[in-house]
Amino acid sequence: MDNLSEIIKKRLAPGILIFDLEERLLYSNPDALDVIPSLKEAVTKEGLVVPNVPEEILDLCRNLKENMASSADILDAGQSCIVLENGVGNPCSLRAFFVGHHGVEKNPSHIMVLVEKIAEKHEPDFAKAKIEFDLSKREIETLRLICCGFSNKAISEKMFISECTVKSHIKKIMQKMNVRSRSEIVALLK
């Protein structure tokens, strides 16, 4: 359970943007400003100085409103999602939801956009794992295949060994790494 709490601690908080239904940005937390730097810039629209909201985010909000207009039920309108290149080389995921369902008809009053960094996929450092956990060459080969998501049977076929031997390797790896599951193995290597 300690490893799970470590994984949760490493998770980043999402950026949050709140828009009114006229697409005016009312709130942005610091996490959103870090992920989308253009929000820190000001532009003049219709004589007013406002944050520089990328057009893709405004389109996301419009798409959500269009889905609501064509849906009989607000809950069916669901959410709207896109991936945004933020201009600094790190794409982010944007998900828009209605919030503030007020009145008899439960009409929404605002749109919340969650802004989340997309983590780059990287291969675990197997050389470091070999030294840190005193793993053998065959255990490292097994570890690589575990990290690729292969089953015990597939690992046995790729390594030309029996499934019992694969299970033995995995058991030894878990003991050396002090974990109890394959997912904990993968999490520990990240």
N, C-alpha and C positions, 0 to 999 in steps of 0.2 A: 504494500500500500504506500510505502514511502516513495517509491519510484513514481507512482501515479500523482502524488502531490507535487513532486518535482516537475513533472510534465505540465501540470496545471499552472505552476508558478512561471514557467517559461512562456506560456501562451500570452500573446500580446492583446491588450485591450483594443477593441475596434474604435475607429474614429466615428464620430456621430455628427451628422448634419441634420438640422431641422428646418424645413421649408414650410411656408404657408401655402395655400392652394393657388396663390398667384405666382408661385415660384420665387418668392423672396426668401433669401437665406436669413433665418432668424437667430440661429445658434450653430456654432461649430466648436467642438472641443479641441484641445491642443493636439491630440492624436490625429485628428482629421487634417489639421493644418500641417503637421509633419509629413503626412503621406501625400497631400496635394498642396504643394507650396504656392501654387497660383492663387489659392484662396486668401493668402496674406496680402496680395496686391489689390489695389483699388482701381476701379474703372468708373467712368461716368456714363450712366444710362438715364435717359429722359431727365437730364438736369440733376440727377442725384448721384452721389458717390457711393458705390456699392462694392462688395467683394467681387473679385474676378472668378466667378463660378464657371468652370469648363462647360461648354455647350453639351457635351455628352451627359453630364449630370442632369442638366435641365431636360434633355431629351428623355432620360430615364424617368423623371418625374411626370413628364407629359405622357409617356407610354403607360404608366400606372394609372393616370387619370382616364386615359382612353379606355383601358381595360375595365375600369369601374363604370364608365358611361355605357359600355356595351354589355355589362353584366347586370342581371336582375338582383344579385345579392352582393353586398360589399365584400363578404368573405370570399366569394368566388373570384374577385378581382386579384386576390393573392398578392404577389410581389412582382417586382420587375428587377432584373439583374443584368449587369454588364461587367466586362473587364476594361479598365481604363489604363492607358499608358500615361503616367503622371508627369512625363517630361524630364524626369531625373533617372530614368533607366529601370525603375522598379514598378512593374504593373501592380494594380490593386483591383480588388473585387468590390463592386458596389451593389448593394441590395436595398431597394426602396420598399417601404411599407407605409400603409396609412396608419395614423395614430389619432387619438382624440375623438373617438366616436361619440358624438353628443346629440342630444335632442331625441325626439320620438322616432325619427327615421334613422337614427344612428349614423348620421353623415359624418365623415371624417373632417377634422379641422386642420390637420397638418400631415406632412409627409416626412418620415424619418429615413435617412439614408445611412446605412452602416458602411463604413469604409475600412477594408481590411487588406493589409499587405499580403501579397502572394509570396510565400517562401520559395526560394529557389531550391530545387531538388539537388541534393548533394549526396555523394556516396560516402558511407562511413569510412573512417580511417582504420582500415583493417591492420595496417602495420602497427599502429598505436595500440589497438585492441590486443594484438598478438603479444606484445610486450606487457601491457598493463594487466592482462588476465592470464598470462603464461599459457597461451593456447598453442596447440600443435599445428603443423601444416595442414593436416586433414580436418582438424576442428575449424581452422580458418576457412577452408574450402566449404565446409558445411555451413558455417556462419554466413558466407557470401550468398549461398543459395537460399538460406532462411530469409535473409534481407530482401531477396528478389521475390519472396512469396511462394516458393516451391513447397509442395507437400513432401512428406517423408518418402513416399513412393517415387516421386519425381527426382528427389535428391539421390535416392538409391540408384536410379537409372542413370543419372548424369555422372555419378561418381563410381559406378560399376561395383557397388557394394550392396549387401542385403539391407532390408528395412530395419532389421534388428541392430545392425551396426550403425545405421543412421540414428536410431533412437539412443544408442549408447553414446555416440558423439554429442548429441543434443543434451543428454543428461549431464555429461561432463562439462559441457559449455555452461549450462545453467548453474552447476555447482561452482565453477570457477568465477562466474560473473555474479553469483549470489542473487539470482532471479528465479522466478517460478513459472514463467510462460514465454512463449516465442515473442509475443508483443512486447514484453518487458526487455527482452534481448535487443530488439530493434530500437526501442525507445532509449535504452542506455547508450547505444552507439551514436545517437544524434547529438 
